[in-house]
Amino acid sequence: MGMDFNFFMNDVVRQARQEITTAGYEELTTPEEVESALNREGTTLVMINSVCGCAGGIARPAAAHAVHYDKRPDHFVTVFAGQDKEATEKARSYFTGYPPSSPSFALLKDGKICTMVERHQIEGFDPATVVTRLQQEFDKYCEEI
């Protein structure tokens, strides 16, 4: 049973990663990649990915649709909670004032946290509602592309 479960979970993780990278997010798997990406000039949306069935199944489609808004971040990146632990820990070190939450979204400008859409703002909502939340934050902090 253990082998079958691990095989199943590896497939779930692979699909969750692929869903986000296919949407245009840059995957960050090391603390060094995170530091480099989050210190870029401009705005960066960090999607903290997760295999959580209910919230992850809402956050990933929302993340995919968020990239198409006229006012949007300059950069889209992702870390995977529970998988790339050191990279996720490094990303979370930028989210001062916010507890660890996954899945979630963090919006940074010039390496500083602006706001987050946390798990409790994702779970129980539909992807369109989460996209609307993200777009409201983009309107506040991002330029039209």
Number of C-alpha atoms within 10 A of each C-alpha: 6 7 8 9 10 11 11 12 13 12 12 14 17 12 13 19 20 14 16 23 16 10 17 16 22 18 19 21 17 17 18 12 15 24 16 11 19 25 16 15 13 16 25 26 27 28 27 25 27 23 21 15 10 13 23 21 18 22 32 23 18 21 27 18 16 25 20 12 15 14 19 23 25 17 20 23 21 26 31 23 22 14 14 14 15 18 22 23 17 18 23 19 12 18 19 12 10 14 9 17 17 23 27 25 24 23 26 26 20 13 19 15 19 17 19 22 20 18 18 13 15 25 20 11 14 15 22 15 14 23 22 14 17 23 20 12 19 21 15 10 18 20 14 11 10
